[in-house]
C-alpha cells in the first residue's frame, strides 16, 4: 500500500530535525492547516451558497472586502488564537495588528502574518486563489502582549512561510527552512498528503509573468527586459512564454514548479509597486529562495529589507535565479546607472 504521509505527520517528523523544538511551531502550522481546510470548504462551495460578493466595506487599501475574505480572516485568527502558541496576528485585511490578550496566548513564542485569501477578486470567475502565511519568532518578551516590532522583522528572520492554493486540487506548500514541501488535499480522508517533497525551481526558466497592461507605466529598464524576453534567440529558449493569471498564488505556484519569473514592478502609477512586503512578498521570497531561486525588489534581496510599516508595498522580481539576475541587469543599465549619470 502506498505510504501516505499527512501534513501533520510530516510536521512532527520534521520537528525531530530541530533539537530545541518544543512543538510550538508545529502547533502554529497545524492551526494554519485547520484554517486551510475550513477555508477550502467554503471556497469550493462559493457560488452555491451566499458567500460570493462583497461585504459592502473596504479594507486598509480601500479595496472592497469580499465575504470570503472576511470569513477566511476570522477563521485564521480564531485557529491561531486557539492553538496557544501564537501571541498575535497581522492580516492584510486589518489595519493594525491583532494582539491576543489571553494569558495562554501571551506565552506564545510566535507571530503570524497573513493574506487570508489572496486574489479574492478572482473568486466569482472561479480562478485559483489562496492563503499566504509567514511565521516569525517574537522579539518581545514572552508572557506579555505582542508589539509591532514582532511583525516588522526582515524576511530572512521568518522561521516558516507558505501558502495554500485552492485550485483544481487544494495544495498546502510550506518551508520551515529545511526545503519546500507540497501537500495535496485528499478530500476522501480530509488530510493534506505529501505529494511534492523537496520542491526546487529551475535556475533558468522560460515563463514571463507580468501584467503587460501596465506597460505604459513601466520604467525603461522593465520595458527593456520584457522586450528582451520576447526576442527570438534559440540558445536561450527565447521568446519566453507569457503566463499571467492575476492571482499571485496561481502564478507563483506554477513558476515554482515549472520555472519562470514573476514581476510586479514599481510603476509611475504605483512607485512602490502593488504587492505587500509583509503579506505577499516576504513569504514567497522565503519559499523561492529555499527552492533555489531569487527574490528582489529589482536591486536588493527582498529578505534583507527591514519593513517600515505593516502595509508597505514593494516591487517584486521573483523566481528562476538566472531570469531575476537578467532583469536586474536591465534595471541597472536603464534605470539606475542612467539616473546616476
Ligand atoms: P493586477 C490580486 O488582487 C493581487 O493582489 C495578486 O494576487 C495578483 O498577483 C495581483 O494583485 C494582480 O494585480 O494589477 O495585475 O490585477
Boltz pocket constraint, residues with backbone or C-beta under 6 A from the ligand:
constraints:
  - pocket:
      binder: B
      contacts: [[A, 118], [A, 119], [A, 120], [A, 121], [A, 211], [A, 246], [A, 247], [A, 248], [A, 249], [A, 274]]
      max_distance: 6.0
